[in-house]
Amino acid sequence: MKMKLPLTIIAILLSRSLFADGYYPEPMSTDQPWSLIASIGNGKYQSLHNSSSKTALGRLALGNDMVLTGDLAWGLELGIQNGNKMHLAIPNETLALLQWLPVKTSLGPMLDLLVTAKSDPIAGSSFFAQVKGGIAYRKWQIEHQDINSISQLAAEIQAGVGYPLTTLASLNLLYQGVFGNDPNLVINTNTKTGHLANIPSLHAVLLGFSVNL
């Protein structure tokens, strides 16, 4: 269900734009449809040890505005975002029993592909709304040979507002959600091995700068 959420939101916005305003998709007429987006921010991973759940984020993306439907411009965006060094929340008593040191992990850089929607200026102001949704690929490397590493696709959504600085550049402030689940670490004390089932969710706020190319 979580994988379908961003695409469902995008589909609802598209259908509203098409049928409420009576417009059909038409190609963008701009001479500079490509954009480069650089973002920084802070995020928090769920279901992790508190000391490593918060992280600074950096994201670089290339976007292309492709079609217009009513007052929405639609496109695609391909991005890469930094990962994080994290610790699994394993009780010290369990670590002592297994004769393990605290388990360190590395979440590699995240790749994502998003469908983007950008509105006309809101209520006569210069601000415009943005919604992005799609999929993200993540790989979680466990620095302990007795616990499995894991790779997964996750649903991602970004939503917020933008403000044009010039005709070619703008700032944006977006909420980002990359949806996962509790790692659900299961430890077998007899074989001294562990198994992870999921990569945790990420919730973040990103401040970005976009320039048309």
N, C-alpha and C positions, 0 to 999 in steps of 0.2 A: 504493500500500500504506500509506503513512504517513497518508493521510487517513482510512483505515479503522480505525486502531489504537485511538483513544479510544472509538469507538462499539462496537468489538468487545469491549473491556474492560467497558463498560457492559452490553452484552448478556449477557456471561458472568455478571456479578454478578446481573443480573435473573433469569436462568434458574436460578441456584443458589438464590436467595432463594425463587423460586416453587416449584420442585420438591423441594428439600431439606426445606423447612419445611412444604410443603403449603398455602401461603397463596395467595390470589388478590388482585390489586390491589384496594384499597378506598380511597375518598376520605379525605383527611386531615380529622380532626375538630377541629383547632385553630381558634380564633377569630382568630388572627393568623398566617396562613400566609405573608404577605409579609415579606421581610427586605431590609434595606439593608446592603451589605457594602462597607467601605472598606479598602483594602490598600495597603501600601507594601513596598518590597523592593529587591533588587539583582539584576541579570541580566547575562548575557553573550551577545552575538551571535556566531555562528560565522562563520568565513571572512572576517573583516574585519581592517582595520588595528588593531593592538593598542591604540593610543591612543584609539580610539572604540568598541571592542567592548564595554566595560563601561558600564553605565548604571544610574541610579536609576530606579525604577519606581513609579508610582501607578496604582491601579485602583479604579473605582467601579462597583458592580453592584447590580442589583435582582433578587431571587430570589423564587420561589414554590414552597413545598412542596405537592405535589399529591396523591400517593397513597402508601399503605403496602403493602409486600410483605414479610411476615415481619418481620425486625428492621431493614429498610432503609426510609428515607423518601426518596421520589423527587420531583424537581421540575425546574424550568427556571430558568436564570439568564441575564440579558442584561447585558453589561458593556462598559465603555470603558476603555482603558488608554493612557497617554501613549506617544508615539513617541520618536525619538532622532535627534540629529544625528550623522552618521557619515562617515568617509572611506573611499573605495575603495582597496584595496591595489594600487596601480599602481606599478611600479618607476620610480624617478626618471629612469632612462635612457630609458624609454618616453615619459614626460611631456616630456622635453627634445626627443625626436625629433618628437613631435606638436605641440610648442610649446603645451602645455597647462599650466595651473596645477594644483596638487593638487585632485582632484575631490571637492567636498563634496556630501553627499546628506542628505535629510530623510525619515525614516520617519514617516509620519503616525500619528495616534491609531488604535489598533486596536479594532475592534468584534468582540465574540464572543457566541455563543449556545451555552450549555452545558447538557447534561443532568446533573443533580446526584444524588448518592446519599450519604445520611448514615446511619451505623449507630447502634444503641443504645450505651450506655456499654460500654467494653471491659473485660472481666475484672473486673467489680465496681468499677472506678474511675469517675471523672467524665469521663475522656477519651472522645471518640468519633472514629471514622474518617470521612473524607470523600474522595470521588472525584468528579471532574467531567470530562466529555469532550464535545467538539463541534467547532465550526468557528470560525475567526477570519478576518476580512477585514482585509487590510493593503495600504497603498499606499506605494510607495517612489518618492520624487520626486528625480530627479537634477538638480543645479544646473549642468548643462552641456548645451547644446542638441544636442551631437553624440552624446550617449548617451541611450538611451530610458529613460523612466520605466516602472514596472511595478506592476500591481495583481494580487493573488492571494488565493485562499482557502487556508487552511492548517488542518491538524488541530491541535487543542489538547487537552492533558490537564493536570489539576491533581489532586494527591493529597497527603494529609497527615492531621493530627489537629486536633481542636478541643477547647476547654475552656469549659464554661459559667461565666460570671461571675454571672449572675442567671437567672431563668426566661425572660427576654427577650433577653439579650445574651450573646455568647460571643466568645472569641478563637480564631483558627485559624492554623496554620503549615503552608504548602503549598508543595510543589514545583510549578513551572509549566514545561511544555514546549510551545512553539509550533513546529511542525515545518516546516522549509523545506529548501532545498538550497543547495549552493555557487552563488554568483551567476553563476559561469561567464562572466565578462566576456571577450568576444572583440573585439579591436581590429583594425580594418582600417587599416593604416598608409598605404595609398594614398589612401583617401577621408577619413582622419582622423576616423573614426566608431567608436563602440563599441556593443555590444549586450549587455544583461543578460538572463539567462534565468530567474533565480530570486531570491527574497528569502530571506536566511539564517535559520537556526533561532535560536530564543531559548531559553535555559535560565535559570531564575530561582528565587529563594526569596521568598515573599510572606508577610508577617505581616499578618493582617487582623482587623478588628473588625466583628462582625455584630450587628444589632439588629432584632428583630421589630417590625413596624409594626401 
